[in-house]
Amino acid sequence: MERNLLCYAYGHGSTWEAICIDFDLAIQGHSVREVQDGLDQMIKSFVADAHNEDSATSVRLLGRRAPLMVRVGFAYRLLKNLIINRGGKNGDHYAGYDVPCRA
C-alpha cells in the first residue's frame, strides 16, 4: 500500500530540521536539500526495519504518529510564517512536503 507522508522542513540561516509527522522522525542538517534527502533515507530505513519485525510490532511502528504538540507546533510555525512573518522576514524558512511511501 502506498501513501503520502506529511513532512516539513524548518530552517534558520544554515541550520535546518526536517520532521516526518506521520512516523515522528526528525533529522538536522545545514540545508533544506540535506535534511529532505536525509529524512527520505531515514523513512525508507524505518519502513524496511518495521517490515522485518513480527506482525504486531510492524503494525504498531507503521501506525505511529508524532505527538499532538509536534503536530500543533507544525501548524503554528506554518501559520506564523504565512501570516505574521510573510514568508520569512525574520530569517526563518518553512517547507511542507509529502514523501511517497510504500508502508
N, C-alpha and C positions, 0 to 999 in steps of 0.2 A: 504494500500500500504506500503510495507516495502522498506526502503532504508538504505544505509550506510552513516553515518555522519562522516565527516572528523574532527578528533580531534588530538591535540598534547599536550604533557606534556613537560615542561621545568623545570629543576632543577639546583640549585647550592647549594652544601652542603646539609643541611636539609630543604631547602626552595624550594617548588615545586609549580608550577601553571599548570593547565590544561585548555585548551580552546577548545570549540566546534566552529569551523569555520563556520559551516552551520547555527547555531542558535545564534551565538555571545553570548555564555555563558561562564563564566570562574569561576574557584574556586582555592583557595590556600590551601596548607597543608604542611605536614612535610615529606611525602614520595610519590613516584610515585604511589603506590597502593592506598594510601589515596585519592589523587586527582583524579585518574581514577575512583575509586568507587564513590566518591562524585559527579563527573561530570555525571556519568551514572545515579545516582539518580536525579540530577538536570534536566537532559534531560527528563527523564520519567515524572517528575512532570510538567515541562514546556509543554510537549506534551499533557498530561492529562488536564491541565488547558486551553490550547488553544482549545481543543475539546469541552470544556464546554462553550466557548464563542459563540456569534452569528456567522453565516457562514462567513461573510465578515471579521470579526476580526480574526477568526480562520485561514482563508486563508492567511491573512497578517502576522500573527505571525509565521505560519509554513513555510512561504516563505522568512522569513528574513535571511540575511547573515551578516557575520562580515564585517565591513568597509574595503575598499581596503587596507588601511595602515596596518590593522591587518593581512590580508592575505599576503601582501608583507613582513611584519615582520616575519611571519611564514616561508616563503620561504627563506628569508635571514638567519635566525637562522639555518635552516636545512642545507643550503649550507655552511655556515660558519663552522658548526660543522663537516660536512663531508669532506670539502676541507682544511680549514685552521687549525682547531683545531685537526683534525684527531682523532675524537671520544672522545673529552672531556679532552684534556690535561690541560686545564685551570680550570678544576673542573665543567664545565657546562655539563649538560646531556640533551638530547632531545629524545623524543619518539613520533613518529607519529603512529596513530592507527585509526581504523574505529569502530564506535559504531552502531550496527544494531538498527534500529528504525522503529516502526510502526507509521508513521506520516500521 
